[in-house]
């Protein structure tokens, strides 16, 4: 599965006491258009599991190509993931990254069993998209980003006359 490219997201919520929670996930996907549903998968043994499976809402931050350090920080255990101060109240007042490519604010719809993971399904309530940002992608155990049309070589320019 490491060969399957996936978006890099940081998912955040706030519990009833006001404590912020967050984790990095690449298992994020659209699920339904009507109603608008998305899903994210979370390891049942993660320290954040209880907060997200009982939260009434959460925010999916689709990270931009230059936010790999944010992804790594939210993937680490035993640290204050919010210590850098780069998350601020965004949609629904949830902690979000102003530099993200997109943010998807959700109400918890349901939690499904997915083996050693829980499938957290959210009903989309609000979104923010920054069309000028290139997304961060995880592929083959490394961070990368999609190539734009400008990054790709022109196939006509790379042909040699002998190839005709």
Rosetta constraint file for C-alpha pairs under 8 A:
AtomPair CA 2 CA 139 HARMONIC 6.15 0.50
AtomPair CA 2 CA 140 HARMONIC 4.88 0.50
AtomPair CA 2 CA 141 HARMONIC 6.05 0.50
AtomPair CA 3 CA 139 HARMONIC 5.74 0.50
AtomPair CA 3 CA 140 HARMONIC 4.82 0.50
AtomPair CA 3 CA 141 HARMONIC 7.93 0.50
AtomPair CA 4 CA 139 HARMONIC 6.19 0.50
AtomPair CA 4 CA 140 HARMONIC 7.40 0.50
AtomPair CA 5 CA 137 HARMONIC 6.42 0.50
AtomPair CA 5 CA 138 HARMONIC 5.61 0.50
AtomPair CA 5 CA 139 HARMONIC 4.53 0.50
AtomPair CA 5 CA 140 HARMONIC 7.54 0.50
AtomPair CA 6 CA 26 HARMONIC 5.33 0.50
AtomPair CA 6 CA 27 HARMONIC 6.86 0.50
AtomPair CA 6 CA 28 HARMONIC 7.77 0.50
AtomPair CA 6 CA 137 HARMONIC 5.57 0.50
AtomPair CA 6 CA 138 HARMONIC 5.33 0.50
AtomPair CA 6 CA 139 HARMONIC 6.66 0.50
AtomPair CA 7 CA 26 HARMONIC 5.32 0.50
AtomPair CA 7 CA 27 HARMONIC 7.56 0.50
AtomPair CA 7 CA 28 HARMONIC 7.01 0.50
AtomPair CA 7 CA 62 HARMONIC 6.93 0.50
AtomPair CA 7 CA 63 HARMONIC 7.86 0.50
AtomPair CA 7 CA 135 HARMONIC 7.26 0.50
AtomPair CA 7 CA 136 HARMONIC 6.31 0.50
AtomPair CA 7 CA 137 HARMONIC 4.73 0.50
AtomPair CA 7 CA 138 HARMONIC 6.32 0.50
AtomPair CA 8 CA 24 HARMONIC 7.13 0.50
AtomPair CA 8 CA 25 HARMONIC 6.09 0.50
AtomPair CA 8 CA 26 HARMONIC 4.83 0.50
AtomPair CA 8 CA 62 HARMONIC 6.10 0.50
AtomPair CA 8 CA 63 HARMONIC 5.86 0.50
AtomPair CA 8 CA 71 HARMONIC 7.14 0.50
AtomPair CA 8 CA 135 HARMONIC 7.84 0.50
AtomPair CA 8 CA 136 HARMONIC 5.71 0.50
AtomPair CA 8 CA 137 HARMONIC 5.49 0.50
AtomPair CA 8 CA 138 HARMONIC 6.21 0.50
AtomPair CA 9 CA 24 HARMONIC 5.65 0.50
AtomPair CA 9 CA 25 HARMONIC 5.23 0.50
AtomPair CA 9 CA 26 HARMONIC 6.04 0.50
AtomPair CA 9 CA 28 HARMONIC 7.43 0.50
AtomPair CA 9 CA 60 HARMONIC 6.33 0.50
AtomPair CA 9 CA 61 HARMONIC 5.27 0.50
AtomPair CA 9 CA 62 HARMONIC 4.53 0.50
AtomPair CA 9 CA 63 HARMONIC 5.55 0.50
AtomPair CA 9 CA 71 HARMONIC 7.25 0.50
AtomPair CA 10 CA 22 HARMONIC 6.55 0.50
AtomPair CA 10 CA 23 HARMONIC 5.50 0.50
AtomPair CA 10 CA 24 HARMONIC 4.43 0.50
AtomPair CA 10 CA 25 HARMONIC 6.17 0.50
AtomPair CA 10 CA 60 HARMONIC 6.03 0.50
AtomPair CA 10 CA 61 HARMONIC 5.14 0.50
AtomPair CA 10 CA 62 HARMONIC 6.77 0.50
AtomPair CA 10 CA 63 HARMONIC 7.13 0.50
AtomPair CA 10 CA 71 HARMONIC 6.59 0.50
AtomPair CA 10 CA 74 HARMONIC 6.87 0.50
AtomPair CA 11 CA 22 HARMONIC 5.36 0.50
AtomPair CA 11 CA 23 HARMONIC 5.50 0.50
AtomPair CA 11 CA 24 HARMONIC 6.38 0.50
AtomPair CA 11 CA 25 HARMONIC 7.22 0.50
AtomPair CA 11 CA 58 HARMONIC 6.90 0.50
AtomPair CA 11 CA 59 HARMONIC 5.56 0.50
AtomPair CA 11 CA 60 HARMONIC 4.47 0.50
AtomPair CA 11 CA 61 HARMONIC 6.00 0.50
AtomPair CA 12 CA 20 HARMONIC 7.17 0.50
AtomPair CA 12 CA 21 HARMONIC 5.52 0.50
AtomPair CA 12 CA 22 HARMONIC 4.23 0.50
AtomPair CA 12 CA 23 HARMONIC 6.81 0.50
AtomPair CA 12 CA 58 HARMONIC 5.67 0.50
AtomPair CA 12 CA 59 HARMONIC 5.22 0.50
AtomPair CA 12 CA 60 HARMONIC 6.61 0.50
AtomPair CA 12 CA 61 HARMONIC 7.89 0.50
AtomPair CA 12 CA 94 HARMONIC 7.00 0.50
AtomPair CA 12 CA 95 HARMONIC 6.16 0.50
AtomPair CA 12 CA 96 HARMONIC 7.22 0.50
AtomPair CA 13 CA 20 HARMONIC 5.88 0.50
AtomPair CA 13 CA 21 HARMONIC 5.32 0.50
AtomPair CA 13 CA 22 HARMONIC 6.49 0.50
AtomPair CA 13 CA 51 HARMONIC 7.73 0.50
AtomPair CA 13 CA 52 HARMONIC 7.02 0.50
AtomPair CA 13 CA 55 HARMONIC 7.08 0.50
AtomPair CA 13 CA 57 HARMONIC 6.66 0.50
AtomPair CA 13 CA 58 HARMONIC 4.69 0.50
AtomPair CA 13 CA 59 HARMONIC 6.39 0.50
AtomPair CA 13 CA 94 HARMONIC 6.06 0.50
AtomPair CA 13 CA 95 HARMONIC 6.85 0.50
AtomPair CA 14 CA 18 HARMONIC 5.57 0.50
AtomPair CA 14 CA 19 HARMONIC 5.42 0.50
AtomPair CA 14 CA 20 HARMONIC 4.46 0.50
AtomPair CA 14 CA 21 HARMONIC 6.00 0.50
AtomPair CA 14 CA 51 HARMONIC 7.98 0.50
AtomPair CA 14 CA 55 HARMONIC 7.51 0.50
AtomPair CA 14 CA 58 HARMONIC 7.75 0.50
AtomPair CA 14 CA 94 HARMONIC 6.76 0.50
AtomPair CA 14 CA 95 HARMONIC 7.84 0.50
AtomPair CA 15 CA 19 HARMONIC 5.47 0.50
AtomPair CA 15 CA 20 HARMONIC 6.65 0.50
AtomPair CA 15 CA 21 HARMONIC 7.62 0.50
AtomPair CA 15 CA 51 HARMONIC 6.41 0.50
AtomPair CA 15 CA 55 HARMONIC 6.41 0.50
AtomPair CA 20 CA 82 HARMONIC 7.90 0.50
AtomPair CA 20 CA 95 HARMONIC 7.41 0.50
AtomPair CA 21 CA 48 HARMONIC 6.52 0.50
AtomPair CA 21 CA 51 HARMONIC 7.10 0.50
AtomPair CA 22 CA 48 HARMONIC 6.95 0.50
AtomPair CA 22 CA 74 HARMONIC 6.42 0.50
AtomPair CA 22 CA 81 HARMONIC 7.25 0.50
AtomPair CA 23 CA 48 HARMONIC 7.14 0.50
AtomPair CA 23 CA 74 HARMONIC 4.95 0.50
AtomPair CA 23 CA 75 HARMONIC 5.87 0.50
AtomPair CA 24 CA 71 HARMONIC 5.77 0.50
AtomPair CA 24 CA 72 HARMONIC 7.60 0.50
AtomPair CA 24 CA 74 HARMONIC 5.27 0.50
AtomPair CA 24 CA 75 HARMONIC 5.10 0.50
AtomPair CA 25 CA 40 HARMONIC 7.26 0.50
AtomPair CA 25 CA 41 HARMONIC 7.25 0.50
AtomPair CA 25 CA 42 HARMONIC 7.49 0.50
AtomPair CA 26 CA 138 HARMONIC 7.09 0.50
AtomPair CA 27 CA 39 HARMONIC 7.95 0.50
AtomPair CA 27 CA 40 HARMONIC 5.53 0.50
AtomPair CA 27 CA 41 HARMONIC 5.58 0.50
AtomPair CA 28 CA 38 HARMONIC 7.35 0.50
AtomPair CA 28 CA 39 HARMONIC 5.65 0.50
AtomPair CA 28 CA 40 HARMONIC 4.42 0.50
AtomPair CA 28 CA 41 HARMONIC 6.88 0.50
AtomPair CA 29 CA 38 HARMONIC 5.68 0.50
AtomPair CA 29 CA 39 HARMONIC 5.42 0.50
AtomPair CA 29 CA 40 HARMONIC 6.64 0.50
AtomPair CA 30 CA 37 HARMONIC 6.37 0.50
AtomPair CA 30 CA 38 HARMONIC 4.36 0.50
AtomPair CA 30 CA 39 HARMONIC 6.38 0.50
AtomPair CA 31 CA 36 HARMONIC 7.58 0.50
AtomPair CA 31 CA 37 HARMONIC 5.20 0.50
AtomPair CA 31 CA 38 HARMONIC 4.83 0.50
AtomPair CA 31 CA 39 HARMONIC 6.36 0.50
AtomPair CA 32 CA 36 HARMONIC 5.26 0.50
AtomPair CA 32 CA 37 HARMONIC 4.84 0.50
AtomPair CA 32 CA 38 HARMONIC 6.84 0.50
AtomPair CA 33 CA 37 HARMONIC 6.54 0.50
AtomPair CA 35 CA 123 HARMONIC 7.22 0.50
AtomPair CA 36 CA 123 HARMONIC 5.75 0.50
AtomPair CA 36 CA 124 HARMONIC 5.50 0.50
AtomPair CA 37 CA 121 HARMONIC 6.67 0.50
AtomPair CA 37 CA 122 HARMONIC 5.53 0.50
AtomPair CA 37 CA 123 HARMONIC 4.57 0.50
AtomPair CA 37 CA 124 HARMONIC 5.77 0.50
AtomPair CA 38 CA 121 HARMONIC 5.77 0.50
AtomPair CA 38 CA 122 HARMONIC 5.41 0.50
AtomPair CA 38 CA 123 HARMONIC 6.63 0.50
AtomPair CA 38 CA 124 HARMONIC 7.04 0.50
AtomPair CA 39 CA 119 HARMONIC 6.47 0.50
AtomPair CA 39 CA 120 HARMONIC 5.54 0.50
AtomPair CA 39 CA 121 HARMONIC 4.41 0.50
AtomPair CA 39 CA 122 HARMONIC 6.14 0.50
AtomPair CA 40 CA 119 HARMONIC 5.92 0.50
AtomPair CA 40 CA 120 HARMONIC 5.34 0.50
AtomPair CA 40 CA 121 HARMONIC 6.64 0.50
AtomPair CA 41 CA 117 HARMONIC 6.14 0.50
AtomPair CA 41 CA 118 HARMONIC 5.65 0.50
AtomPair CA 41 CA 119 HARMONIC 4.58 0.50
AtomPair CA 41 CA 120 HARMONIC 5.95 0.50
AtomPair CA 42 CA 46 HARMONIC 7.30 0.50
AtomPair CA 42 CA 49 HARMONIC 6.68 0.50
AtomPair CA 42 CA 117 HARMONIC 5.25 0.50
AtomPair CA 42 CA 118 HARMONIC 5.33 0.50
AtomPair CA 42 CA 119 HARMONIC 6.59 0.50
AtomPair CA 42 CA 120 HARMONIC 7.32 0.50
AtomPair CA 43 CA 49 HARMONIC 6.97 0.50
AtomPair CA 43 CA 116 HARMONIC 6.09 0.50
AtomPair CA 43 CA 117 HARMONIC 4.25 0.50
AtomPair CA 43 CA 118 HARMONIC 6.36 0.50
AtomPair CA 44 CA 49 HARMONIC 5.86 0.50
AtomPair CA 44 CA 116 HARMONIC 5.82 0.50
AtomPair CA 44 CA 117 HARMONIC 5.04 0.50
AtomPair CA 44 CA 118 HARMONIC 6.13 0.50
AtomPair CA 45 CA 49 HARMONIC 6.94 0.50
AtomPair CA 45 CA 116 HARMONIC 7.93 0.50
AtomPair CA 47 CA 77 HARMONIC 7.93 0.50
AtomPair CA 48 CA 52 HARMONIC 6.43 0.50
AtomPair CA 49 CA 53 HARMONIC 6.12 0.50
AtomPair CA 50 CA 54 HARMONIC 6.11 0.50
AtomPair CA 51 CA 55 HARMONIC 5.84 0.50
AtomPair CA 52 CA 58 HARMONIC 7.54 0.50
AtomPair CA 52 CA 120 HARMONIC 7.82 0.50
AtomPair CA 53 CA 111 HARMONIC 6.49 0.50
AtomPair CA 53 CA 120 HARMONIC 6.93 0.50
AtomPair CA 55 CA 108 HARMONIC 6.76 0.50
AtomPair CA 56 CA 107 HARMONIC 5.77 0.50
AtomPair CA 56 CA 108 HARMONIC 5.22 0.50
AtomPair CA 57 CA 105 HARMONIC 7.44 0.50
AtomPair CA 57 CA 106 HARMONIC 5.44 0.50
AtomPair CA 57 CA 107 HARMONIC 4.16 0.50
AtomPair CA 57 CA 108 HARMONIC 5.22 0.50
AtomPair CA 57 CA 122 HARMONIC 7.75 0.50
AtomPair CA 58 CA 94 HARMONIC 7.06 0.50
AtomPair CA 58 CA 105 HARMONIC 6.04 0.50
AtomPair CA 58 CA 106 HARMONIC 5.36 0.50
AtomPair CA 58 CA 107 HARMONIC 6.49 0.50
AtomPair CA 58 CA 108 HARMONIC 7.17 0.50
AtomPair CA 58 CA 122 HARMONIC 7.82 0.50
AtomPair CA 59 CA 91 HARMONIC 7.57 0.50
AtomPair CA 59 CA 94 HARMONIC 6.43 0.50
AtomPair CA 59 CA 95 HARMONIC 7.46 0.50
AtomPair CA 59 CA 96 HARMONIC 7.09 0.50
AtomPair CA 59 CA 103 HARMONIC 6.70 0.50
AtomPair CA 59 CA 104 HARMONIC 5.65 0.50
AtomPair CA 59 CA 105 HARMONIC 4.45 0.50
AtomPair CA 59 CA 106 HARMONIC 6.08 0.50
AtomPair CA 60 CA 103 HARMONIC 5.52 0.50
AtomPair CA 60 CA 104 HARMONIC 5.03 0.50
AtomPair CA 60 CA 105 HARMONIC 6.40 0.50
AtomPair CA 60 CA 106 HARMONIC 7.94 0.50
AtomPair CA 61 CA 96 HARMONIC 6.45 0.50
AtomPair CA 61 CA 97 HARMONIC 6.53 0.50
AtomPair CA 61 CA 100 HARMONIC 6.05 0.50
AtomPair CA 61 CA 101 HARMONIC 7.67 0.50
AtomPair CA 61 CA 102 HARMONIC 6.11 0.50
AtomPair CA 61 CA 103 HARMONIC 4.56 0.50
AtomPair CA 61 CA 104 HARMONIC 6.63 0.50
AtomPair CA 62 CA 100 HARMONIC 5.65 0.50
AtomPair CA 62 CA 101 HARMONIC 5.62 0.50
AtomPair CA 62 CA 102 HARMONIC 5.18 0.50
AtomPair CA 62 CA 103 HARMONIC 6.03 0.50
AtomPair CA 62 CA 135 HARMONIC 6.98 0.50
AtomPair CA 62 CA 136 HARMONIC 7.71 0.50
AtomPair CA 63 CA 67 HARMONIC 6.00 0.50
AtomPair CA 63 CA 68 HARMONIC 7.89 0.50
AtomPair CA 63 CA 71 HARMONIC 7.69 0.50
AtomPair CA 63 CA 97 HARMONIC 7.95 0.50
AtomPair CA 63 CA 99 HARMONIC 7.50 0.50
AtomPair CA 63 CA 100 HARMONIC 4.61 0.50
AtomPair CA 63 CA 101 HARMONIC 5.75 0.50
AtomPair CA 63 CA 102 HARMONIC 7.34 0.50
AtomPair CA 63 CA 135 HARMONIC 5.91 0.50
AtomPair CA 63 CA 136 HARMONIC 5.61 0.50
AtomPair CA 64 CA 68 HARMONIC 8.00 0.50
AtomPair CA 64 CA 99 HARMONIC 6.87 0.50
AtomPair CA 64 CA 100 HARMONIC 5.20 0.50
AtomPair CA 64 CA 101 HARMONIC 5.21 0.50
AtomPair CA 64 CA 133 HARMONIC 6.00 0.50
AtomPair CA 64 CA 134 HARMONIC 5.47 0.50
AtomPair CA 64 CA 135 HARMONIC 4.23 0.50
AtomPair CA 64 CA 136 HARMONIC 4.85 0.50
AtomPair CA 65 CA 133 HARMONIC 7.58 0.50
AtomPair CA 65 CA 134 HARMONIC 5.57 0.50
AtomPair CA 65 CA 135 HARMONIC 5.03 0.50
AtomPair CA 65 CA 136 HARMONIC 4.05 0.50
AtomPair CA 65 CA 137 HARMONIC 7.48 0.50
AtomPair CA 65 CA 144 HARMONIC 7.12 0.50
AtomPair CA 65 CA 145 HARMONIC 5.87 0.50
AtomPair CA 66 CA 136 HARMONIC 7.27 0.50
AtomPair CA 67 CA 71 HARMONIC 6.59 0.50
AtomPair CA 67 CA 100 HARMONIC 7.98 0.50
AtomPair CA 67 CA 136 HARMONIC 7.23 0.50
AtomPair CA 68 CA 72 HARMONIC 6.25 0.50
AtomPair CA 68 CA 136 HARMONIC 7.29 0.50
AtomPair CA 68 CA 143 HARMONIC 6.98 0.50
AtomPair CA 69 CA 73 HARMONIC 6.08 0.50
AtomPair CA 70 CA 74 HARMONIC 6.26 0.50
AtomPair CA 71 CA 75 HARMONIC 6.23 0.50
AtomPair CA 72 CA 76 HARMONIC 6.46 0.50
AtomPair CA 73 CA 81 HARMONIC 5.89 0.50
AtomPair CA 74 CA 81 HARMONIC 5.42 0.50
AtomPair CA 76 CA 81 HARMONIC 7.81 0.50
AtomPair CA 82 CA 86 HARMONIC 7.33 0.50
AtomPair CA 82 CA 87 HARMONIC 6.72 0.50
AtomPair CA 86 CA 97 HARMONIC 6.53 0.50
AtomPair CA 86 CA 98 HARMONIC 7.92 0.50
AtomPair CA 87 CA 95 HARMONIC 5.45 0.50
AtomPair CA 87 CA 96 HARMONIC 4.98 0.50
AtomPair CA 87 CA 97 HARMONIC 4.96 0.50
AtomPair CA 87 CA 98 HARMONIC 7.26 0.50
AtomPair CA 88 CA 94 HARMONIC 7.70 0.50
AtomPair CA 88 CA 95 HARMONIC 5.05 0.50
AtomPair CA 88 CA 96 HARMONIC 5.38 0.50
AtomPair CA 88 CA 97 HARMONIC 6.54 0.50
AtomPair CA 88 CA 98 HARMONIC 7.33 0.50
AtomPair CA 89 CA 93 HARMONIC 4.77 0.50
AtomPair CA 89 CA 94 HARMONIC 5.13 0.50
AtomPair CA 89 CA 95 HARMONIC 4.64 0.50
AtomPair CA 89 CA 96 HARMONIC 5.96 0.50
AtomPair CA 90 CA 94 HARMONIC 5.46 0.50
AtomPair CA 90 CA 95 HARMONIC 5.98 0.50
AtomPair CA 90 CA 96 HARMONIC 5.35 0.50
AtomPair CA 90 CA 97 HARMONIC 7.80 0.50
AtomPair CA 90 CA 98 HARMONIC 7.81 0.50
AtomPair CA 91 CA 96 HARMONIC 7.67 0.50
AtomPair CA 91 CA 103 HARMONIC 7.89 0.50
AtomPair CA 91 CA 105 HARMONIC 6.09 0.50
AtomPair CA 91 CA 126 HARMONIC 6.77 0.50
AtomPair CA 91 CA 127 HARMONIC 7.46 0.50
AtomPair CA 92 CA 105 HARMONIC 6.86 0.50
AtomPair CA 96 CA 103 HARMONIC 7.53 0.50
AtomPair CA 100 CA 130 HARMONIC 7.38 0.50
AtomPair CA 100 CA 133 HARMONIC 7.43 0.50
AtomPair CA 101 CA 129 HARMONIC 5.96 0.50
AtomPair CA 101 CA 130 HARMONIC 5.09 0.50
AtomPair CA 101 CA 131 HARMONIC 6.99 0.50
AtomPair CA 101 CA 132 HARMONIC 7.75 0.50
AtomPair CA 101 CA 133 HARMONIC 5.16 0.50
AtomPair CA 101 CA 134 HARMONIC 6.56 0.50
AtomPair CA 101 CA 135 HARMONIC 5.93 0.50
AtomPair CA 102 CA 127 HARMONIC 7.19 0.50
AtomPair CA 102 CA 128 HARMONIC 5.36 0.50
AtomPair CA 102 CA 129 HARMONIC 4.25 0.50
AtomPair CA 102 CA 130 HARMONIC 5.95 0.50
AtomPair CA 103 CA 127 HARMONIC 5.51 0.50
AtomPair CA 103 CA 128 HARMONIC 5.10 0.50
AtomPair CA 103 CA 129 HARMONIC 6.58 0.50
AtomPair CA 104 CA 124 HARMONIC 6.62 0.50
AtomPair CA 104 CA 125 HARMONIC 7.73 0.50
AtomPair CA 104 CA 126 HARMONIC 6.14 0.50
AtomPair CA 104 CA 127 HARMONIC 4.62 0.50
AtomPair CA 104 CA 128 HARMONIC 6.72 0.50
AtomPair CA 105 CA 124 HARMONIC 5.85 0.50
AtomPair CA 105 CA 125 HARMONIC 5.64 0.50
AtomPair CA 105 CA 126 HARMONIC 5.08 0.50
AtomPair CA 105 CA 127 HARMONIC 6.00 0.50
AtomPair CA 106 CA 122 HARMONIC 5.02 0.50
AtomPair CA 106 CA 123 HARMONIC 5.09 0.50
AtomPair CA 106 CA 124 HARMONIC 4.45 0.50
AtomPair CA 106 CA 125 HARMONIC 5.29 0.50
AtomPair CA 106 CA 126 HARMONIC 7.09 0.50
AtomPair CA 107 CA 122 HARMONIC 5.37 0.50
AtomPair CA 107 CA 123 HARMONIC 5.18 0.50
AtomPair CA 107 CA 124 HARMONIC 6.64 0.50
AtomPair CA 107 CA 125 HARMONIC 6.75 0.50
AtomPair CA 108 CA 120 HARMONIC 7.45 0.50
AtomPair CA 108 CA 121 HARMONIC 6.31 0.50
AtomPair CA 108 CA 122 HARMONIC 4.63 0.50
AtomPair CA 108 CA 123 HARMONIC 6.36 0.50
AtomPair CA 109 CA 120 HARMONIC 7.87 0.50
AtomPair CA 109 CA 121 HARMONIC 5.42 0.50
AtomPair CA 109 CA 122 HARMONIC 4.84 0.50
AtomPair CA 109 CA 123 HARMONIC 5.59 0.50
AtomPair CA 110 CA 120 HARMONIC 6.34 0.50
AtomPair CA 110 CA 121 HARMONIC 5.26 0.50
AtomPair CA 110 CA 122 HARMONIC 7.00 0.50
AtomPair CA 111 CA 118 HARMONIC 6.45 0.50
AtomPair CA 111 CA 119 HARMONIC 5.59 0.50
AtomPair CA 111 CA 120 HARMONIC 4.68 0.50
AtomPair CA 111 CA 121 HARMONIC 5.98 0.50
AtomPair CA 112 CA 118 HARMONIC 5.74 0.50
AtomPair CA 112 CA 119 HARMONIC 4.91 0.50
AtomPair CA 112 CA 120 HARMONIC 6.53 0.50
AtomPair CA 112 CA 121 HARMONIC 7.72 0.50
AtomPair CA 113 CA 117 HARMONIC 6.79 0.50
AtomPair CA 113 CA 118 HARMONIC 5.08 0.50
AtomPair CA 113 CA 119 HARMONIC 6.19 0.50
AtomPair CA 114 CA 118 HARMONIC 5.17 0.50
AtomPair CA 114 CA 119 HARMONIC 5.95 0.50
AtomPair CA 134 CA 145 HARMONIC 6.96 0.50
AtomPair CA 134 CA 146 HARMONIC 7.44 0.50
AtomPair CA 135 CA 145 HARMONIC 6.02 0.50
AtomPair CA 135 CA 146 HARMONIC 7.24 0.50
AtomPair CA 136 CA 143 HARMONIC 6.69 0.50
AtomPair CA 136 CA 144 HARMONIC 6.03 0.50
AtomPair CA 136 CA 145 HARMONIC 5.03 0.50
AtomPair CA 136 CA 146 HARMONIC 7.85 0.50
AtomPair CA 137 CA 143 HARMONIC 5.64 0.50
AtomPair CA 137 CA 144 HARMONIC 5.11 0.50
AtomPair CA 137 CA 145 HARMONIC 5.11 0.50
AtomPair CA 137 CA 146 HARMONIC 7.27 0.50
AtomPair CA 138 CA 142 HARMONIC 5.60 0.50
AtomPair CA 138 CA 143 HARMONIC 4.63 0.50
AtomPair CA 138 CA 144 HARMONIC 6.12 0.50
AtomPair CA 139 CA 143 HARMONIC 6.35 0.50
AtomPair CA 139 CA 144 HARMONIC 6.90 0.50
AtomPair CA 147 CA 151 HARMONIC 5.62 0.50
AtomPair CA 147 CA 152 HARMONIC 6.71 0.50
AtomPair CA 148 CA 152 HARMONIC 6.73 0.50
AtomPair CA 153 CA 157 HARMONIC 7.61 0.50
AtomPair CA 153 CA 158 HARMONIC 7.41 0.50
AtomPair CA 154 CA 158 HARMONIC 6.58 0.50
AtomPair CA 155 CA 159 HARMONIC 6.57 0.50
AtomPair CA 159 CA 163 HARMONIC 6.39 0.50
AtomPair CA 159 CA 164 HARMONIC 7.95 0.50
AtomPair CA 160 CA 164 HARMONIC 7.24 0.50
